[in-house]
Amino acid sequence: MAKIKPFRAFTYNQDEVKDLSKVVCPPYDVISPSSQQYFQEISLYNLIHILLGKDIPGENKYKRSAGYFKDWLKNKIIIQDDRPAIYFYNQQYNLKGERRSRFGFIALLSLDSSIFKHEHTRLEPKADRLKLLKAVKANLSPIFVIFSDRSRIIQRTFQQEIQNKKPFIDIVDIDKVAHQVWRINSPELLKAIEASMLKENIFIADGHHRYEVSCAYRDEMKKKSGALSGEESFNYLLAYFTNLDPRGLTIFPIHRLLKLGSPLELGELRVKLSAYFDVEEVKDKNKFFFLMEKGGQAEHVLGMYKDSRYWLLRLKNVKILDKIIADKPREYRLLDVCILNHLILKNILGIELGDKERLTFSPHADELIDSVDNNASHIAFFLNPVKAEKIISIALENERMPAKSTYFYPKVLSGLVINKFNEDKG
């Protein structure tokens, strides 16, 4: 059951901010240091100044973020809508030459809803986001949830209420993704959407850290205030809802870069890998990724890059997973990321999976290839994307996938709409 409700969003005042594309940014966790610098320089009012402030010695960046937010509200850079609404959101993007659209809406999601999670979280990002949440008392970015949409509420809303109306936000971001947002504030339609969502199971696709931080903040407020009604503003968080339509729901894999202390002898590694995998060299990069994707449709195929050479790793027998990952359900054991983590990183190379010094992550394969080319002690491993059905089946078993297993694309922008808590109720 998903309990949602409309809200009076805070948005950028378009009388003061003429180009909204200069003040929005991606979610905090996909912003690289170079991107952070770009967004900080493009506008004094880019949300990055609040969402992901610079670390400056002697300054508390969370208090600084709260100060910016307070000043922008005071100076009407950000203003509040007059009426509660649900915000319909369309993203258009290109993928391998095909134009795609992903439809959804942004509303408030009750933390008392039944919410299925699929990924493990890490302590450091949660501590960081909790400090920011306490300082600004607002949801700056929506979490991203998926649901089956049995009532076809998204499609019907678009066809009947949206497609012939002009959006109040219409921008293109630096990745050439188009973003359009409409307000839905008809009381009858809002009630219909709320009622429809009560019948749905929802699954967090992106934003596990923000969800758990919202729960932690709610629990802290409950200790301070005693019993809660469940309708306090901090008992809700900002969420983007989209359905499982594969025409718009794109999931990229997140690849791994392993940084070893000294160069690794490739021949020795191949011998160890051959105990579990059929190891095949592919000389052409494009052919390598094509064969990896094609093979992944029927079997478990991983990719590896080392010493300017590409290798396909085809798992010989899935039964080995029953021994190596015996304490996990079958659906979990058969994830390619778990095969990589347990058979290769942990079992063959002896790497602790939480080793942040040695393991880094990226959905961009070329980025990892460049890193390997520039350092003899680096090695890259590539994965095929996880299907949405697999994510849901694992979540329904109350199991969590390893951190950094999925990359939903495109990202939902931060700064389109903001949910500010009521001062008197948190």
C-alpha positions, 0 to 999 in steps of 0.5 A: 500500500502506497499512501501519497498526498499532494503538496504545495511545492517550493519551486524556483521563481521564474520571474527571478530565475529566467533559465531554470536549466542553470539552477537544477542539478542531478541527485547528489550521489551521481555528481562528480567533483568536476560536475560539482564545480560546474554547477557551482559556477553556472549560477549563484542559485544552482541548488548544488550550493544547498544540496552538495556544498563545498568543504571549506575548512572552519565552516559548517557546510550544513549550516551554510546550506540552511543559510542559503535556503533561508535567504533564497526563500526570503528573497523570493528566489524560491516560492511556494505554490498556492494550491496542493498539487501532484506534479506530472513529470516527463523525461525524453532522452536518446538511447542507442539512436532511439528516442524514449520517454519516461512518464511519472509524477512527483508527490509526497509519500508517507513513511508509513507506507509499505515500501520494498527496498532492494539495495544495501546502503552505506553509513557515510552517505546516510550520516551526511544526508541526515545532517543536511536534512536536519539543517534545511528541514526539506526534501531537496530531491525526490527518491525514485520509486517504481510500481506496476500501475495496474490502473494505468493512472500515469497513462490515463492522466497524461492522455486526458489531462496533460498532453495538450497543456503547456508545462510550467517547467520545460528545460533540457539538461547538460546531458540533452535530456528534456524535462517537462513538469505540469501541475495537477491540482484538480481535487477530483483527479488528486483523489483518484490518484491517491486512491489508485496508489493505495492498491500498489506495491512500490519499490525504491529504485533510487534513493535508498539512503535518502529514504532511510535518512527520512525514517531516521529523522522521523524517529528522532522527532518522534522521541522528542515529540512523543506520539505522532499522528502520522500526518506530520510533515516529516512523516512524508518524503518527496518521491517520484513515481513511475511504472514498469513500462520497459519503453521508458525504464532504462537501467544501466549496470554499474561497473567496478574498477579494482585498484591493486597495490601492485601490478597483477600478472594477467596469466596467473589471473586467467588460470584462477578464473578458468576454475569458474569461467570460460575465459575468451579474449575479444580484440575489438572493443565494440564486438566485446560489449556486443557479445557480452550483452548478447551472451547475458540474455541466456547465460551469466557473462562478465567482462574484464579489461586489463593490459589493453585486452578485453576478456569475456568470462562465461560462468561454467556452472551456476551450482558453484554459487550454491556453495559460495553464496549458500546463505542467500536466496537463489534469485540473489545468488544468480545476480551477475554482480554477486557472481563478480563480488563473491567468485572473483573479488572476494574468493580469487582476489581476496578483496573485501567488498566494502574496501572503498580504497580499492573499489570504485564504481561507474556506469561509464565503461570508457571511464574505467578503461581510461583508468586501467590504461593509465595505471598498470595496477588497475583492472576493470570488470563490466556487468550487464544491467539487471532487469526490473523484474529481478529487482522486484523479485529480490525486494519481495523476498526482503533481500537486498542487492549489493550497493551500487548494483543499478543505475536508473537513467535518466536521473530525476533532477534536483530543484524542480520541486522541493518539499519543505517541512512545516516549521511548527511540526517539523 
